[in-house]
Amino acid sequence: MPYPIVAFPDATLAVIQYLRSRPEVTDLIDPGNIGPRLPDTPSWPQVMIHRGGGTPVTRQWVDDAAIQVDAMIPADPAQYPDGPKQCADLIAAVVACLSAIADDTVPEAVLCGARIDVGPLWMPDPVSQPPLSRYVARATVTLHPVN
């Protein structure tokens, strides 16, 4: 008998939903500023969530998703004098929340746990317009479908 076909949940969406529900993060950033890409006219600060690979742990049920988090704010000391500190505080809150995942259910998935693999790393982006203060972290998030 063949294995049933079960699509993995969208890990990026699940992490976004989780972070948008955490007051430790939303006290520092508007929940709408947490997403998979920068909007055309962003308000600041922004947090971007991307899936950068990963491997299934159990055939079509448990997924270990490699997630990258970017926390950004323009590197304009006149407009954002505390920008680098805001960025550092924001990535610290995101990393702490990811580290606290323990069978948290969001509409997209059940988030079983996470481990921080890299970061936070200070990676300013002088090429973007406007130039950005940026911190990056990578985590492996274990998740499975809600049902």
N, CA, C and O atoms as CSV, one atom per row, in Angstrom:
chain,resi,resn,atom,element,x,y,z
A,1,MET,N,N,0.849,-1.174,0.000
A,1,MET,CA,C,0.000,0.000,0.000
A,1,MET,C,C,0.902,1.247,0.000
A,1,MET,O,O,1.820,1.337,0.814
A,2,PRO,N,N,0.652,2.199,-0.895
A,2,PRO,CA,C,1.493,3.396,-0.955
A,2,PRO,C,C,1.244,4.312,0.241
A,2,PRO,O,O,0.194,4.280,0.882
A,3,TYR,N,N,2.264,5.130,0.509
A,3,TYR,CA,C,2.113,6.136,1.556
A,3,TYR,C,C,1.126,7.201,1.106
A,3,TYR,O,O,1.066,7.515,-0.083
A,4,PRO,N,N,0.355,7.762,2.023
A,4,PRO,CA,C,-0.566,8.835,1.637
A,4,PRO,C,C,0.229,10.085,1.233
A,4,PRO,O,O,1.331,10.323,1.726
A,5,ILE,N,N,-0.343,10.857,0.348
A,5,ILE,CA,C,0.285,12.098,-0.093
A,5,ILE,C,C,-0.204,13.208,0.826
A,5,ILE,O,O,-1.391,13.533,0.858
A,6,VAL,N,N,0.725,13.778,1.565
A,6,VAL,CA,C,0.415,14.871,2.483
A,6,VAL,C,C,1.402,15.991,2.198
A,6,VAL,O,O,2.612,15.787,2.294
A,7,ALA,N,N,0.910,17.152,1.855
A,7,ALA,CA,C,1.794,18.300,1.597
A,7,ALA,C,C,2.243,18.900,2.914
A,7,ALA,O,O,1.452,19.055,3.844
A,8,PHE,N,N,3.523,19.235,2.984
A,8,PHE,CA,C,4.028,19.931,4.160
A,8,PHE,C,C,3.387,21.300,4.266
A,8,PHE,O,O,3.068,21.912,3.247
A,9,PRO,N,N,3.194,21.788,5.475
A,9,PRO,CA,C,2.709,23.159,5.623
A,9,PRO,C,C,3.774,24.151,5.150
A,9,PRO,O,O,4.951,23.809,5.040
A,10,ASP,N,N,3.349,25.359,4.878
A,10,ASP,CA,C,4.253,26.437,4.473
A,10,ASP,C,C,4.990,26.929,5.719
A,10,ASP,O,O,4.419,27.648,6.540
A,11,ALA,N,N,6.250,26.543,5.855
A,11,ALA,CA,C,7.031,26.873,7.052
A,11,ALA,C,C,7.214,28.378,7.204
A,11,ALA,O,O,7.175,28.900,8.318
A,12,THR,N,N,7.413,29.076,6.092
A,12,THR,CA,C,7.567,30.536,6.167
A,12,THR,C,C,6.314,31.160,6.759
A,12,THR,O,O,6.398,31.967,7.684
A,13,LEU,N,N,5.158,30.789,6.233
A,13,LEU,CA,C,3.897,31.333,6.734
A,13,LEU,C,C,3.687,30.973,8.197
A,13,LEU,O,O,3.251,31.816,8.982
A,14,ALA,N,N,3.988,29.744,8.575
A,14,ALA,CA,C,3.800,29.319,9.964
A,14,ALA,C,C,4.659,30.151,10.922
A,14,ALA,O,O,4.186,30.550,11.986
A,15,VAL,N,N,5.912,30.413,10.553
A,15,VAL,CA,C,6.792,31.217,11.413
A,15,VAL,C,C,6.291,32.659,11.473
A,15,VAL,O,O,6.319,33.281,12.535
A,16,ILE,N,N,5.835,33.189,10.343
A,16,ILE,CA,C,5.275,34.551,10.348
A,16,ILE,C,C,4.061,34.609,11.277
A,16,ILE,O,O,3.954,35.525,12.092
A,17,GLN,N,N,3.156,33.653,11.164
A,17,GLN,CA,C,1.981,33.632,12.035
A,17,GLN,C,C,2.380,33.559,13.506
A,17,GLN,O,O,1.799,34.240,14.351
A,18,TYR,N,N,3.364,32.738,13.797
A,18,TYR,CA,C,3.836,32.593,15.178
A,18,TYR,C,C,4.412,33.911,15.699
A,18,TYR,O,O,4.047,34.359,16.785
A,19,LEU,N,N,5.312,34.535,14.928
A,19,LEU,CA,C,5.936,35.773,15.392
A,19,LEU,C,C,4.924,36.904,15.523
A,19,LEU,O,O,5.049,37.741,16.417
A,20,ARG,N,N,3.928,36.940,14.650
A,20,ARG,CA,C,2.888,37.976,14.735
A,20,ARG,C,C,2.012,37.800,15.973
A,20,ARG,O,O,1.291,38.720,16.359
A,21,SER,N,N,2.070,36.628,16.596
A,21,SER,CA,C,1.263,36.373,17.795
A,21,SER,C,C,2.045,36.600,19.089
A,21,SER,O,O,1.486,36.493,20.180
A,22,ARG,N,N,3.332,36.912,18.969
A,22,ARG,CA,C,4.178,37.022,20.163
A,22,ARG,C,C,4.348,38.481,20.587
A,22,ARG,O,O,4.933,39.269,19.844
A,23,PRO,N,N,3.845,38.857,21.776
A,23,PRO,CA,C,3.979,40.246,22.219
A,23,PRO,C,C,5.436,40.678,22.397
A,23,PRO,O,O,5.745,41.866,22.304
A,24,GLU,N,N,6.332,39.721,22.652
A,24,GLU,CA,C,7.753,40.081,22.774
A,24,GLU,C,C,8.263,40.699,21.473
A,24,GLU,O,O,9.177,41.524,21.494
A,25,VAL,N,N,7.679,40.306,20.347
A,25,VAL,CA,C,8.051,40.848,19.041
A,25,VAL,C,C,7.144,42.014,18.668
A,25,VAL,O,O,7.624,43.058,18.226
A,26,THR,N,N,5.832,41.842,18.846
A,26,THR,CA,C,4.893,42.875,18.392
A,26,THR,C,C,4.926,44.133,19.259
A,26,THR,O,O,4.386,45.166,18.862
A,27,ASP,N,N,5.547,44.063,20.431
A,27,ASP,CA,C,5.781,45.293,21.196
A,27,ASP,C,C,6.875,46.139,20.544
A,27,ASP,O,O,6.987,47.332,20.828
A,28,LEU,N,N,7.681,45.528,19.672
A,28,LEU,CA,C,8.798,46.224,19.016
A,28,LEU,C,C,8.516,46.554,17.557
A,28,LEU,O,O,9.189,47.405,16.975
A,29,ILE,N,N,7.523,45.887,16.955
A,29,ILE,CA,C,7.276,46.045,15.525
A,29,ILE,C,C,5.795,45.804,15.246
A,29,ILE,O,O,5.159,44.971,15.891
A,30,ASP,N,N,5.259,46.536,14.286
A,30,ASP,CA,C,3.891,46.298,13.836
A,30,ASP,C,C,3.826,44.890,13.242
A,30,ASP,O,O,4.667,44.544,12.412
A,31,PRO,N,N,2.848,44.067,13.644
A,31,PRO,CA,C,2.772,42.700,13.105
A,31,PRO,C,C,2.725,42.647,11.575
A,31,PRO,O,O,3.203,41.683,10.977
A,32,GLY,N,N,2.157,43.668,10.943
A,32,GLY,CA,C,2.115,43.713,9.486
A,32,GLY,C,C,3.475,43.916,8.851
A,32,GLY,O,O,3.623,43.755,7.639
A,33,ASN,N,N,4.471,44.268,9.651
A,33,ASN,CA,C,5.837,44.468,9.151
A,33,ASN,C,C,6.673,43.200,9.263
A,33,ASN,O,O,7.892,43.241,9.096
A,34,ILE,N,N,6.031,42.090,9.542
A,34,ILE,CA,C,6.692,40.779,9.570
A,34,ILE,C,C,6.160,40.008,8.375
A,34,ILE,O,O,4.973,39.686,8.328
A,35,GLY,N,N,7.014,39.707,7.414
A,35,GLY,CA,C,6.532,39.039,6.217
A,35,GLY,C,C,7.641,38.393,5.417
A,35,GLY,O,O,8.798,38.390,5.838
A,36,PRO,N,N,7.289,37.838,4.244
A,36,PRO,CA,C,8.277,37.133,3.432
A,36,PRO,C,C,9.103,38.038,2.525
A,36,PRO,O,O,10.093,37.591,1.945
A,37,ARG,N,N,8.710,39.301,2.394
A,37,ARG,CA,C,9.460,40.234,1.526
A,37,ARG,C,C,9.185,41.654,1.972
A,37,ARG,O,O,8.232,41.923,2.703
A,38,LEU,N,N,10.040,42.559,1.517
A,38,LEU,CA,C,9.810,43.973,1.797
A,38,LEU,C,C,8.694,44.493,0.898
A,38,LEU,O,O,8.692,44.215,-0.301
A,39,PRO,N,N,7.748,45.239,1.454
A,39,PRO,CA,C,6.744,45.855,0.597
A,39,PRO,C,C,7.371,46.970,-0.251
A,39,PRO,O,O,8.485,47.416,0.026
A,40,ASP,N,N,6.648,47.412,-1.282
A,40,ASP,CA,C,7.167,48.469,-2.150
A,40,ASP,C,C,7.474,49.748,-1.377
A,40,ASP,O,O,8.476,50.411,-1.644
A,41,THR,N,N,6.624,50.093,-0.433
A,41,THR,CA,C,6.863,51.273,0.412
A,41,THR,C,C,6.798,50.829,1.872
A,41,THR,O,O,5.759,50.962,2.519
A,42,PRO,N,N,7.907,50.304,2.387
A,42,PRO,CA,C,7.883,49.750,3.749
A,42,PRO,C,C,7.832,50.838,4.811
A,42,PRO,O,O,8.352,51.939,4.632
A,43,SER,N,N,7.189,50.493,5.921
A,43,SER,CA,C,7.358,51.268,7.144
A,43,SER,C,C,8.377,50.492,7.971
A,43,SER,O,O,8.546,49.289,7.772
A,44,TRP,N,N,9.037,51.145,8.869
A,44,TRP,CA,C,10.193,50.539,9.544
A,44,TRP,C,C,9.958,50.405,11.021
A,44,TRP,O,O,9.193,51.182,11.593
A,45,PRO,N,N,10.597,49.432,11.668
A,45,PRO,CA,C,11.464,48.377,11.142
A,45,PRO,C,C,10.665,47.286,10.443
A,45,PRO,O,O,9.436,47.252,10.515
A,46,GLN,N,N,11.388,46.389,9.761
A,46,GLN,CA,C,10.808,45.255,9.041
A,46,GLN,C,C,11.515,43.975,9.474
A,46,GLN,O,O,12.703,43.987,9.797
A,47,VAL,N,N,10.774,42.879,9.476
A,47,VAL,CA,C,11.355,41.544,9.669
A,47,VAL,C,C,10.919,40.700,8.478
A,47,VAL,O,O,9.728,40.579,8.190
A,48,MET,N,N,11.903,40.118,7.790
A,48,MET,CA,C,11.613,39.209,6.682
A,48,MET,C,C,11.929,37.781,7.105
A,48,MET,O,O,12.941,37.517,7.754
A,49,ILE,N,N,11.049,36.874,6.727
A,49,ILE,CA,C,11.203,35.452,7.021
A,49,ILE,C,C,11.295,34.719,5.688
A,49,ILE,O,O,10.464,34.924,4.803
A,50,HIS,N,N,12.312,33.861,5.545
A,50,HIS,CA,C,12.504,33.077,4.327
A,50,HIS,C,C,12.820,31.634,4.693
A,50,HIS,O,O,13.511,31.368,5.677
A,51,ARG,N,N,12.316,30.721,3.906
A,51,ARG,CA,C,12.762,29.332,4.025
A,51,ARG,C,C,13.973,29.170,3.123
A,51,ARG,O,O,13.941,29.557,1.955
A,52,GLY,N,N,15.032,28.602,3.661
A,52,GLY,CA,C,16.256,28.406,2.889
A,52,GLY,C,C,16.663,26.949,2.844
A,52,GLY,O,O,17.851,26.637,2.926
A,53,GLY,N,N,15.695,26.045,2.714
A,53,GLY,CA,C,16.001,24.631,2.641
A,53,GLY,C,C,15.442,23.883,3.832
A,53,GLY,O,O,14.487,24.320,4.475
A,54,GLY,N,N,16.053,22.755,4.108
A,54,GLY,CA,C,15.607,21.905,5.196
A,54,GLY,C,C,15.335,20.502,4.681
A,54,GLY,O,O,15.394,20.247,3.478
A,55,THR,N,N,15.038,19.600,5.599
A,55,THR,CA,C,14.810,18.205,5.213
A,55,THR,C,C,13.648,17.625,6.001
A,55,THR,O,O,13.441,17.975,7.162
A,56,PRO,N,N,12.886,16.733,5.364
A,56,PRO,CA,C,11.835,16.062,6.117
A,56,PRO,C,C,12.448,15.089,7.122
A,56,PRO,O,O,13.426,14.404,6.824
A,57,VAL,N,N,11.868,15.041,8.294
A,57,VAL,CA,C,12.323,14.115,9.324
A,57,VAL,C,C,11.554,12.806,9.214
A,57,VAL,O,O,12.138,11.723,9.274
A,58,THR,N,N,10.264,12.914,9.056
A,58,THR,CA,C,9.390,11.750,8.894
A,58,THR,C,C,8.639,11.934,7.594
A,58,THR,O,O,8.115,13.015,7.327
A,59,ARG,N,N,8.580,10.902,6.788
A,59,ARG,CA,C,7.977,10.985,5.459
A,59,ARG,C,C,6.641,11.728,5.497
A,59,ARG,O,O,5.661,11.258,6.075
A,60,GLN,N,N,6.633,12.886,4.870
A,60,GLN,CA,C,5.448,13.714,4.681
A,60,GLN,C,C,4.681,14.022,5.963
A,60,GLN,O,O,3.462,14.192,5.934
A,61,TRP,N,N,5.392,14.094,7.088
A,61,TRP,CA,C,4.685,14.479,8.307
A,61,TRP,C,C,5.469,15.503,9.116
A,61,TRP,O,O,4.911,16.540,9.477
A,62,VAL,N,N,6.727,15.256,9.411
A,62,VAL,CA,C,7.530,16.186,10.206
A,62,VAL,C,C,8.607,16.781,9.315
A,62,VAL,O,O,9.325,16.059,8.624
A,63,ASP,N,N,8.713,18.102,9.335
A,63,ASP,CA,C,9.642,18.843,8.491
A,63,ASP,C,C,10.598,19.641,9.369
A,63,ASP,O,O,10.178,20.258,10.348
A,64,ASP,N,N,11.868,19.630,9.025
A,64,ASP,CA,C,12.858,20.519,9.640
A,64,ASP,C,C,13.163,21.605,8.616
A,64,ASP,O,O,13.938,21.382,7.685
A,65,ALA,N,N,12.568,22.761,8.780
A,65,ALA,CA,C,12.704,23.851,7.816
A,65,ALA,C,C,13.827,24.794,8.242
A,65,ALA,O,O,13.856,25.264,9.380
A,66,ALA,N,N,14.743,25.063,7.326
A,66,ALA,CA,C,15.798,26.054,7.570
A,66,ALA,C,C,15.197,27.432,7.292
A,66,ALA,O,O,14.821,27.738,6.161
A,67,ILE,N,N,15.113,28.246,8.320
A,67,ILE,CA,C,14.467,29.552,8.240
A,67,ILE,C,C,15.501,30.648,8.467
A,67,ILE,O,O,16.287,30.590,9.412
A,68,GLN,N,N,15.491,31.644,7.590
A,68,GLN,CA,C,16.338,32.825,7.783
A,68,GLN,C,C,15.453,33.996,8.186
A,68,GLN,O,O,14.374,34.202,7.631
A,69,VAL,N,N,15.929,34.753,9.158
A,69,VAL,CA,C,15.242,35.944,9.644
A,69,VAL,C,C,16.150,37.143,9.412
A,69,VAL,O,O,17.321,37.120,9.790
A,70,ASP,N,N,15.616,38.187,8.794
A,70,ASP,CA,C,16.337,39.449,8.605
A,70,ASP,C,C,15.562,40.542,9.330
A,70,ASP,O,O,14.381,40.749,9.052
A,71,ALA,N,N,16.209,41.238,10.250
A,71,ALA,CA,C,15.617,42.406,10.918
A,71,ALA,C,C,16.313,43.636,10.353
A,71,ALA,O,O,17.541,43.714,10.355
A,72,MET,N,N,15.520,44.611,9.862
A,72,MET,CA,C,16.099,45.745,9.133
A,72,MET,C,C,15.450,47.062,9.519
A,72,MET,O,O,14.280,47.132,9.896
A,73,ILE,N,N,16.270,48.106,9.407
A,73,ILE,CA,C,15.814,49.481,9.560
A,73,ILE,C,C,16.798,50.352,8.772
A,73,ILE,O,O,17.980,50.016,8.710
A,74,PRO,N,N,16.351,51.453,8.170
A,74,PRO,CA,C,17.300,52.280,7.413
A,74,PRO,C,C,18.474,52.746,8.272
A,74,PRO,O,O,18.322,53.078,9.448
A,75,ALA,N,N,19.640,52.758,7.649
A,75,ALA,CA,C,20.877,53.181,8.330
A,75,ALA,C,C,21.037,54.691,8.185
A,75,ALA,O,O,22.050,55.171,7.674
A,76,ASP,N,N,20.039,55.425,8.634
A,76,ASP,CA,C,20.042,56.889,8.562
A,76,ASP,C,C,20.011,57.428,9.983
A,76,ASP,O,O,18.945,57.497,10.596
A,77,PRO,N,N,21.185,57.816,10.523
A,77,PRO,CA,C,21.225,58.256,11.921
A,77,PRO,C,C,20.385,59.502,12.194
A,77,PRO,O,O,19.974,59.734,13.331
A,78,ALA,N,N,20.127,60.305,11.161
A,78,ALA,CA,C,19.292,61.488,11.364
A,78,ALA,C,C,17.833,61.078,11.600
A,78,ALA,O,O,17.159,61.635,12.466
A,79,GLN,N,N,17.358,60.106,10.828
A,79,GLN,CA,C,15.968,59.680,10.940
A,79,GLN,C,C,15.776,58.578,11.979
A,79,GLN,O,O,14.749,58.540,12.656
A,80,TYR,N,N,16.759,57.678,12.110
A,80,TYR,CA,C,16.690,56.548,13.038
A,80,TYR,C,C,17.953,56.518,13.888
A,80,TYR,O,O,18.814,55.661,13.688
A,81,PRO,N,N,18.071,57.455,14.843
A,81,PRO,CA,C,19.327,57.528,15.619
A,81,PRO,C,C,19.636,56.259,16.405
A,81,PRO,O,O,20.803,55.955,16.653
A,82,ASP,N,N,18.607,55.518,16.798
A,82,ASP,CA,C,18.809,54.271,17.536
A,82,ASP,C,C,18.579,53.054,16.655
A,82,ASP,O,O,18.312,51.965,17.164
A,83,GLY,N,N,18.678,53.223,15.328
A,83,GLY,CA,C,18.394,52.147,14.385
A,83,GLY,C,C,19.141,50.860,14.652
A,83,GLY,O,O,18.513,49.805,14.747
A,84,PRO,N,N,20.478,50.904,14.780
A,84,PRO,CA,C,21.199,49.648,15.036
A,84,PRO,C,C,20.759,48.960,16.337
A,84,PRO,O,O,20.671,47.733,16.387
A,85,LYS,N,N,20.485,49.741,17.381
A,85,LYS,CA,C,20.020,49.141,18.637
A,85,LYS,C,C,18.609,48.581,18.479
A,85,LYS,O,O,18.311,47.503,18.992
A,86,GLN,N,N,17.733,49.308,17.770
A,86,GLN,CA,C,16.385,48.788,17.503
A,86,GLN,C,C,16.467,47.454,16.780
A,86,GLN,O,O,15.746,46.510,17.104
A,87,CYS,N,N,17.354,47.392,15.798
A,87,CYS,CA,C,17.552,46.171,15.014
A,87,CYS,C,C,18.058,45.035,15.908
A,87,CYS,O,O,17.575,43.906,15.819
A,88,ALA,N,N,19.022,45.338,16.757
A,88,ALA,CA,C,19.585,44.324,17.660
A,88,ALA,C,C,18.534,43.830,18.648
A,88,ALA,O,O,18.444,42.632,18.914
A,89,ASP,N,N,17.735,44.755,19.195
A,89,ASP,CA,C,16.683,44.361,20.133
A,89,ASP,C,C,15.624,43.505,19.438
A,89,ASP,O,O,15.110,42.546,20.013
A,90,LEU,N,N,15.311,43.859,18.212
A,90,LEU,CA,C,14.293,43.126,17.460
A,90,LEU,C,C,14.753,41.705,17.138
A,90,LEU,O,O,14.002,40.753,17.349
A,91,ILE,N,N,15.966,41.553,16.635
A,91,ILE,CA,C,16.449,40.198,16.307
A,91,ILE,C,C,16.595,39.368,17.579
A,91,ILE,O,O,16.358,38.160,17.557
A,92,ALA,N,N,16.981,39.996,18.681
A,92,ALA,CA,C,17.089,39.268,19.955
A,92,ALA,C,C,15.721,38.739,20.392
A,92,ALA,O,O,15.614,37.606,20.863
A,93,ALA,N,N,14.674,39.557,20.236
A,93,ALA,CA,C,13.322,39.122,20.599
A,93,ALA,C,C,12.855,37.988,19.685
A,93,ALA,O,O,12.253,37.023,20.157
A,94,VAL,N,N,13.126,38.096,18.386
A,94,VAL,CA,C,12.734,37.049,17.445
A,94,VAL,C,C,13.445,35.736,17.780
A,94,VAL,O,O,12.813,34.681,17.822
A,95,VAL,N,N,14.750,35.799,18.017
A,95,VAL,CA,C,15.525,34.596,18.348
A,95,VAL,C,C,15.018,33.980,19.649
A,95,VAL,O,O,14.901,32.759,19.749
A,96,ALA,N,N,14.716,34.811,20.642
A,96,ALA,CA,C,14.201,34.290,21.915
A,96,ALA,C,C,12.859,33.586,21.701
A,96,ALA,O,O,12.616,32.523,22.272
A,97,CYS,N,N,11.991,34.176,20.881
A,97,CYS,CA,C,10.687,33.550,20.614
A,97,CYS,C,C,10.836,32.250,19.838
A,97,CYS,O,O,10.160,31.267,20.144
A,98,LEU,N,N,11.707,32.232,18.842
A,98,LEU,CA,C,11.934,30.979,18.110
A,98,LEU,C,C,12.470,29.907,19.044
A,98,LEU,O,O,12.073,28.745,18.954
A,99,SER,N,N,13.371,30.294,19.943
A,99,SER,CA,C,13.946,29.332,20.892
A,99,SER,C,C,12.906,28.787,21.859
A,99,SER,O,O,13.090,27.713,22.432
A,100,ALA,N,N,11.811,29.524,22.045
A,100,ALA,CA,C,10.771,29.124,22.999
A,100,ALA,C,C,9.686,28.260,22.366
A,100,ALA,O,O,8.775,27.818,23.066
A,101,ILE,N,N,9.760,28.008,21.056
A,101,ILE,CA,C,8.729,27.195,20.407
A,101,ILE,C,C,8.653,25.830,21.084
A,101,ILE,O,O,9.665,25.155,21.272
A,102,ALA,N,N,7.430,25.438,21.445
A,102,ALA,CA,C,7.202,24.139,22.080
A,102,ALA,C,C,5.777,23.706,21.796
A,102,ALA,O,O,4.875,23.961,22.593
A,103,ASP,N,N,5.570,23.050,20.661
A,103,ASP,CA,C,4.247,22.576,20.262
A,103,ASP,C,C,3.223,23.709,20.206
A,103,ASP,O,O,2.114,23.586,20.726
A,104,ASP,N,N,3.611,24.807,19.571
A,104,ASP,CA,C,2.720,25.946,19.382
A,104,ASP,C,C,1.936,25.749,18.089
A,104,ASP,O,O,2.524,25.496,17.037
A,105,THR,N,N,0.619,25.864,18.163
A,105,THR,CA,C,-0.227,25.696,16.991
A,105,THR,C,C,-0.604,27.061,16.441
A,105,THR,O,O,-1.096,27.922,17.170
A,106,VAL,N,N,-0.369,27.251,15.148
A,106,VAL,CA,C,-0.810,28.425,14.401
A,106,VAL,C,C,-1.712,27.888,13.293
A,106,VAL,O,O,-1.741,26.677,13.071
A,107,PRO,N,N,-2.450,28.750,12.590
A,107,PRO,CA,C,-3.351,28.211,11.571
A,107,PRO,C,C,-2.668,27.311,10.535
A,107,PRO,O,O,-3.291,26.367,10.048
A,108,GLU,N,N,-1.415,27.577,10.192
A,108,GLU,CA,C,-0.737,26.833,9.130
A,108,GLU,C,C,-0.150,25.501,9.574
A,108,GLU,O,O,-0.078,24.565,8.778
A,109,ALA,N,N,0.277,25.398,10.858
A,109,ALA,CA,C,1.023,24.205,11.269
A,109,ALA,C,C,1.134,24.122,12.784
A,109,ALA,O,O,0.772,25.046,13.513
A,110,VAL,N,N,1.645,22.986,13.229
A,110,VAL,CA,C,2.076,22.849,14.619
A,110,VAL,C,C,3.590,23.015,14.612
A,110,VAL,O,O,4.305,22.261,13.952
A,111,LEU,N,N,4.066,24.004,15.348
A,111,LEU,CA,C,5.502,24.251,15.467
A,111,LEU,C,C,5.984,23.481,16.691
A,111,LEU,O,O,5.638,23.820,17.822
A,112,CYS,N,N,6.783,22.446,16.460
A,112,CYS,CA,C,7.201,21.533,17.527
A,112,CYS,C,C,8.359,22.087,18.345
A,112,CYS,O,O,8.394,21.927,19.566
A,113,GLY,N,N,9.304,22.735,17.677
A,113,GLY,CA,C,10.478,23.248,18.353
A,113,GLY,C,C,11.387,23.925,17.350
A,113,GLY,O,O,11.134,23.893,16.145
A,114,ALA,N,N,12.440,24.533,17.849
A,114,ALA,CA,C,13.401,25.200,16.962
A,114,ALA,C,C,14.757,25.234,17.640
A,114,ALA,O,O,14.869,25.216,18.866
A,115,ARG,N,N,15.775,25.284,16.808
A,115,ARG,CA,C,17.129,25.510,17.331
A,115,ARG,C,C,17.746,26.620,16.490
A,115,ARG,O,O,17.549,26.687,15.277
A,116,ILE,N,N,18.483,27.474,17.151
A,116,ILE,CA,C,19.152,28.569,16.455
A,116,ILE,C,C,20.455,28.017,15.905
A,116,ILE,O,O,21.281,27.498,16.656
A,117,ASP,N,N,20.641,28.128,14.598
A,117,ASP,CA,C,21.821,27.593,13.932
A,117,ASP,C,C,22.901,28.645,13.726
A,117,ASP,O,O,24.090,28.343,13.822
A,118,VAL,N,N,22.493,29.879,13.445
A,118,VAL,CA,C,23.446,30.960,13.156
A,118,VAL,C,C,22.866,32.262,13.671
A,118,VAL,O,O,21.679,32.546,13.516
A,119,GLY,N,N,23.733,33.040,14.283
A,119,GLY,CA,C,23.372,34.418,14.574
A,119,GLY,C,C,22.930,34.639,15.993
A,119,GLY,O,O,22.984,33.755,16.849
A,120,PRO,N,N,22.493,35.847,16.203
A,120,PRO,CA,C,22.330,36.936,15.260
A,120,PRO,C,C,23.671,37.464,14.733
A,120,PRO,O,O,24.651,37.580,15.468
A,121,LEU,N,N,23.674,37.771,13.462
A,121,LEU,CA,C,24.857,38.320,12.796
A,121,LEU,C,C,24.560,39.741,12.343
A,121,LEU,O,O,23.498,40.002,11.778
A,122,TRP,N,N,25.482,40.657,12.583
A,122,TRP,CA,C,25.363,42.025,12.094
A,122,TRP,C,C,25.784,42.012,10.625
A,122,TRP,O,O,26.942,41.738,10.312
A,123,MET,N,N,24.850,42.306,9.732
A,123,MET,CA,C,25.123,42.298,8.294
A,123,MET,C,C,24.486,43.527,7.655
A,123,MET,O,O,23.469,43.410,6.972
A,124,PRO,N,N,25.074,44.710,7.868
A,124,PRO,CA,C,24.484,45.903,7.266
A,124,PRO,C,C,24.440,45.767,5.749
A,124,PRO,O,O,25.269,45.080,5.152
A,125,ASP,N,N,23.475,46.421,5.140
A,125,ASP,CA,C,23.276,46.352,3.700
A,125,ASP,C,C,23.436,47.753,3.115
A,125,ASP,O,O,22.464,48.502,3.031
A,126,PRO,N,N,24.669,48.115,2.706
A,126,PRO,CA,C,24.886,49.460,2.169
A,126,PRO,C,C,24.423,49.616,0.725
A,126,PRO,O,O,24.392,50.736,0.214
A,127,VAL,N,N,24.062,48.525,0.054
A,127,VAL,CA,C,23.689,48.562,-1.354
A,127,VAL,C,C,22.214,48.927,-1.545
A,127,VAL,O,O,21.868,49.635,-2.492
A,128,SER,N,N,21.348,48.449,-0.654
A,128,SER,CA,C,19.918,48.744,-0.771
A,128,SER,C,C,19.681,50.241,-0.701
A,128,SER,O,O,20.495,50.993,-0.165
A,129,GLN,N,N,18.557,50.658,-1.248
A,129,GLN,CA,C,18.138,52.049,-1.130
A,129,GLN,C,C,16.823,52.101,-0.388
A,129,GLN,O,O,15.817,51.638,-0.926
A,130,PRO,N,N,16.775,52.640,0.819
A,130,PRO,CA,C,17.899,53.237,1.531
A,130,PRO,C,C,18.843,52.157,2.067
A,130,PRO,O,O,18.436,51.006,2.224
A,131,PRO,N,N,20.115,52.521,2.351
A,131,PRO,CA,C,21.012,51.570,3.016
A,131,PRO,C,C,20.377,51.114,4.343
A,131,PRO,O,O,19.713,51.897,5.022
A,132,LEU,N,N,20.589,49.852,4.697
A,132,LEU,CA,C,19.898,49.282,5.847
A,132,LEU,C,C,20.852,48.809,6.933
A,132,LEU,O,O,21.897,48.222,6.651
A,133,SER,N,N,20.474,49.075,8.179
A,133,SER,CA,C,21.041,48.355,9.310
A,133,SER,C,C,20.310,47.018,9.316
A,133,SER,O,O,19.087,46.979,9.185
A,134,ARG,N,N,21.055,45.916,9.468
A,134,ARG,CA,C,20.411,44.606,9.372
A,134,ARG,C,C,21.117,43.589,10.261
A,134,ARG,O,O,22.345,43.543,10.329
A,135,TYR,N,N,20.319,42.783,10.933
A,135,TYR,CA,C,20.782,41.595,11.635
A,135,TYR,C,C,20.120,40.385,10.987
A,135,TYR,O,O,18.970,40.450,10.553
A,136,VAL,N,N,20.862,39.278,10.928
A,136,VAL,CA,C,20.375,38.044,10.324
A,136,VAL,C,C,20.559,36.900,11.318
A,136,VAL,O,O,21.559,36.845,12.033
A,137,ALA,N,N,19.599,36.001,11.358
A,137,ALA,CA,C,19.717,34.765,12.140
A,137,ALA,C,C,19.123,33.635,11.308
A,137,ALA,O,O,18.255,33.856,10.463
A,138,ARG,N,N,19.609,32.409,11.565
A,138,ARG,CA,C,19.051,31.214,10.915
A,138,ARG,C,C,18.663,30.225,11.997
A,138,ARG,O,O,19.366,30.043,12.990
A,139,ALA,N,N,17.527,29.598,11.772
A,139,ALA,CA,C,17.037,28.604,12.723
A,139,ALA,C,C,16.497,27.406,11.956
A,139,ALA,O,O,16.060,27.535,10.813
A,140,THR,N,N,16.531,26.250,12.591
A,140,THR,CA,C,15.840,25.077,12.072
A,140,THR,C,C,14.571,24.932,12.887
A,140,THR,O,O,14.616,24.740,14.102
A,141,VAL,N,N,13.440,25.025,12.209
A,141,VAL,CA,C,12.137,24.949,12.861
A,141,VAL,C,C,11.496,23.615,12.482
A,141,VAL,O,O,11.335,23.308,11.301
A,142,THR,N,N,11.138,22.841,13.478
A,142,THR,CA,C,10.473,21.563,13.267
A,142,THR,C,C,8.963,21.780,13.348
A,142,THR,O,O,8.452,22.352,14.311
A,143,LEU,N,N,8.257,21.305,12.306
A,143,LEU,CA,C,6.818,21.520,12.252
A,143,LEU,C,C,6.139,20.358,11.551
A,143,LEU,O,O,6.786,19.559,10.874
A,144,HIS,N,N,4.840,20.275,11.721
A,144,HIS,CA,C,4.041,19.269,11.015
A,144,HIS,C,C,2.642,19.832,10.783
A,144,HIS,O,O,2.258,20.832,11.388
A,145,PRO,N,N,1.880,19.175,9.894
A,145,PRO,CA,C,0.519,19.651,9.629
A,145,PRO,C,C,-0.333,19.678,10.904
A,145,PRO,O,O,-0.079,18.937,11.853
A,146,VAL,N,N,-1.334,20.538,10.902
A,146,VAL,CA,C,-2.218,20.661,12.077
A,146,VAL,C,C,-2.999,19.373,12.294
A,146,VAL,O,O,-3.181,18.963,13.441
A,147,ASN,N,N,-3.459,18.731,11.251
A,147,ASN,CA,C,-4.261,17.499,11.411
A,147,ASN,C,C,-3.380,16.290,11.300
A,147,ASN,O,O,-3.863,15.163,11.406
